[in-house]
Structures are given as C-alpha cells and as structure tokens.
Amino acid sequence: MNKVKSIADAVGLLHDGMTVMLPGFLGVGTPKALVEAVCERGVRALTVICNDGAFPDVGLGKLVKRGLVRKLIGTHTGTNPELARLVAEKGIDLELYPQGTLVEKIRAGGAGLGGILTPTGVGTAVEEGKSLIEIGGRAYLLELPLRADVALLYAHIGDRAGNLVYRRAARNFNPIMASAADLVIAEVANLVEVGEIDPDRVMTPGIFVDVVVRGVE
C-alpha cells in the first residue's frame, strides 16, 4: 500500500483544536518540513505533547512563535524564553511531568494500558490531584495514559508502506508516539521502495503509520 502524500495534503488532515504529538529532544528528531507546513497553514489552538519547548526557531518553538499552541504537555521550557514568557503571561497552558513519567504515559497510551504507577514525584508538587496507591509499603502515583489525535514523526529512512528507521537521538520519542495517536504522519528524509529496508532494521512497522511525506535531513 502506497501511503505517500504531499506535505500539503498531509497537513490538510489537521484542524484547529487538535492534540498533536511532536517528537524530538531540543528539536532533534522533530519533523522540520511538517512543522513548517503547519505554520504556513496556520492550524491553531493546538495542544502539543512534546518533551520540551526546544528553541524559539527550532521544532515546537516555531509553532509557539506563530501563536498556534494553546497548551503544552512536556517536561520543561527552559531553553525557550519566548515559551516561558507566554506561560508566565497565561498565554499558553502548561502541564509538566518528569521526563521518564512523560515517556511512560505515552507508552501506556500506545499499549492500551489504563495508566502507570511510579514513585517519581511522591511527596512533591507532582502528586497534586493524583491518586496515591501503596504497594508493599511504598507509595506510587497513578499516572494516566496520554494519546493524541495526530503524531507528526521524523525518520531517517522510510518506505512507501510506512516502515521507518530512525537515526541516533531521533529514536527517543518517535517510536513510542507512533503507537499513541489516531493519525500518524511520518516525514522521511530518505524515501525508498518497499523491500529496500532490511526487516531487522525497521524500528516502527508500517502498520502504525497512516501517511508518509518526503522530508529533509
């Protein structure tokens, strides 16, 4: 099945108010061409699930700069002063988690779990409003799963059926987000024909991917 579309057609599937998963660590592993296309189309009021705020002109920072983000669910904003300013001025809602907890919440969403139990955050502000469960004399927080309407991924190599290979740090959030969204759009730097990727190298099978677009390195 050929899942390749133009970037314009792919981004045309998005609409205002969506929850979007955006992978990457400080912008590394984020789909540059898709982010640019979302900015050009001006899809607004987005809730973005992303590890961090990246930088003002990198990754999520571009969406923030264009005023397209209503809420960020992530782990920190420290590298993006524009994002920090908007959060302080209540221009963007912010929901923060410890990094490992955020990853596990997304993984739980992809696996169909009802949540995870973690000791991280017990006794701190992180536990506010959450259920505490004691097991074996130790307290755990119940963290609920995270899913999104759409995940915008980035892969170093991808074929027309959506089988993906990530490179280096891009392997952090891309694979888990691939399983935790209703619609998955993958930007691939190097598009190849089906059968050209050694099955042992595939990190996200095409069954998780709905749309493939040609991207940039």
C-alpha positions in Angstrom: 0.0 0.0 0.0 1.4 3.3 -1.1 0.9 5.8 1.8 2.9 8.7 0.3 1.2 12.0 0.1 2.3 15.6 -0.5 3.1 17.6 2.7 0.2 19.9 1.8 -2.3 17.0 1.6 -0.9 15.5 4.8 -1.2 18.8 6.8 -4.7 19.3 5.3 -5.8 16.4 7.6 -5.2 18.6 10.6 -7.6 21.1 12.1 -7.8 23.7 14.8 -8.0 22.4 18.4 -6.3 19.0 17.8 -3.9 17.3 20.2 -0.6 16.7 18.4 2.4 14.6 19.5 5.7 16.1 18.4 8.8 14.0 18.9 12.3 15.3 19.4 14.7 16.4 22.1 15.5 20.1 21.8 14.3 19.8 18.3 16.4 16.8 17.3 14.1 14.2 15.8 11.4 16.7 15.1 9.9 16.8 11.5 11.1 20.1 10.1 9.1 20.1 6.9 5.8 19.2 8.6 6.3 21.8 11.3 6.9 24.4 8.6 3.7 23.3 6.8 1.6 23.5 9.9 3.0 27.1 10.4 2.1 28.0 6.8 -1.4 26.6 7.1 -1.9 28.2 10.5 -3.6 25.4 12.3 -4.4 26.9 15.7 -5.3 26.2 19.3 -3.2 23.1 19.3 -2.4 21.0 22.4 1.1 19.7 21.8 2.6 16.8 23.6 6.4 17.3 23.3 9.3 16.6 25.6 10.4 20.3 25.7 10.0 23.7 24.2 13.1 23.4 22.0 14.3 26.9 21.0 12.4 29.9 19.6 13.1 29.0 16.0 13.5 25.2 16.3 10.9 22.5 16.5 8.0 23.3 18.7 9.4 26.8 19.1 8.2 27.7 15.6 4.6 26.8 16.4 4.8 28.8 19.6 6.3 31.8 17.8 3.3 31.7 15.3 0.8 31.6 18.2 -0.5 28.2 17.2 -0.1 26.5 20.6 -2.9 26.6 23.3 -1.3 24.1 25.7 2.0 22.2 26.1 2.3 18.9 27.8 6.0 18.3 28.4 9.0 18.3 30.8 10.5 21.8 30.7 10.5 25.1 28.9 14.0 26.3 30.0 15.6 26.6 26.5 12.8 28.7 25.0 12.4 32.1 26.7 9.5 33.0 24.4 7.6 30.0 25.6 8.4 30.7 29.2 7.2 34.2 28.8 3.9 33.1 27.3 3.4 30.6 30.0 4.0 33.2 32.7 1.5 35.6 31.0 -1.1 32.7 30.8 -0.9 32.8 27.0 -0.1 29.1 26.9 -1.3 26.5 29.4 1.5 24.2 30.7 1.4 20.7 32.1 4.8 19.4 33.2 5.9 15.9 34.1 9.3 14.3 35.0 10.7 13.1 31.7 10.6 9.4 32.4 6.9 9.8 33.5 6.0 11.5 30.3 7.6 8.8 28.2 5.8 6.1 30.2 2.4 7.9 30.0 2.8 8.0 26.2 3.9 4.3 26.1 0.8 3.4 28.2 -1.4 5.3 25.8 0.0 3.3 22.9 -0.2 0.0 24.6 -3.8 0.5 25.7 -3.0 0.5 29.4 -5.1 2.3 32.0 -2.1 4.1 33.4 1.2 3.5 35.2 2.4 3.5 38.8 5.5 5.5 39.6 7.2 6.6 42.8 8.6 9.6 41.0 7.0 12.8 42.3 5.6 11.3 45.5 5.8 14.0 48.2 6.3 16.8 45.7 4.0 19.2 43.7 3.8 16.5 41.0 1.4 14.4 43.2 -1.2 17.2 43.4 -4.6 16.0 42.3 -3.4 12.4 41.6 -4.2 9.1 43.2 -1.7 7.6 45.6 -1.5 3.8 45.7 0.5 1.9 48.3 2.1 -1.4 47.3 4.4 -3.3 49.6 4.7 -0.4 51.9 5.8 2.0 49.1 3.7 4.9 47.7 3.2 5.3 44.0 1.4 7.9 41.9 -1.2 6.7 39.3 -0.3 8.5 36.1 -2.9 8.2 33.4 -2.1 7.4 29.7 -1.6 10.0 27.0 -2.9 9.8 23.5 -3.2 12.3 20.7 -5.3 13.0 17.6 -2.2 13.0 15.4 1.5 12.3 15.7 4.0 14.0 13.4 7.1 11.8 13.2 10.5 12.1 11.7 12.5 9.2 10.3 15.9 8.9 8.6 14.6 6.2 6.2 11.1 5.2 5.3 9.4 3.2 2.6 6.1 3.8 0.9 4.3 1.4 3.3 5.4 3.5 6.3 8.1 1.2 7.7 10.5 3.6 9.5 14.2 3.7 10.6 15.3 6.4 13.0 18.8 7.7 13.4 20.5 8.3 16.7 18.6 10.6 19.2 15.5 10.6 16.9 14.9 7.1 18.3 13.8 8.6 21.7 10.2 9.7 21.3 9.4 8.8 17.7 8.8 5.1 18.2 6.5 5.4 21.2 4.5 8.3 19.7 3.9 6.2 16.6 1.7 3.9 18.7 -0.2 6.5 20.7 -2.1 8.6 18.1 -5.2 8.1 16.0 -3.5 9.5 12.9 0.3 9.1 12.3 2.1 11.2 9.6 5.8 10.4 9.1 8.2 12.7 7.4 11.1 10.7 6.0 14.4 12.1 4.9 15.1 9.2 2.6 12.1 7.6 0.9 12.7 4.1 -0.5 10.7 1.4 -2.1 9.0 -1.4 -0.1 11.5 -4.2 0.4 14.6 -2.0 0.4 14.7 -1.8 4.2 16.1 -4.9 5.9 13.2 -6.1 8.2 15.7 -6.3 11.1 16.3 -2.5 10.8 12.6 -1.5 10.9 12.0 0.4 14.2 8.4 1.3 13.6 6.4 -1.1 11.4 4.2 0.5 8.7 1.0 -0.8 10.4 1.4 2.2 12.8 1.8 4.8 10.0 -1.1 6.3 8.0 0.7 8.9 5.8 4.3 9.2 4.5 5.7 12.5 3.2 9.1 13.4 1.8 11.2 15.4 4.2 14.6 17.0 4.7 17.7 15.9 6.5 
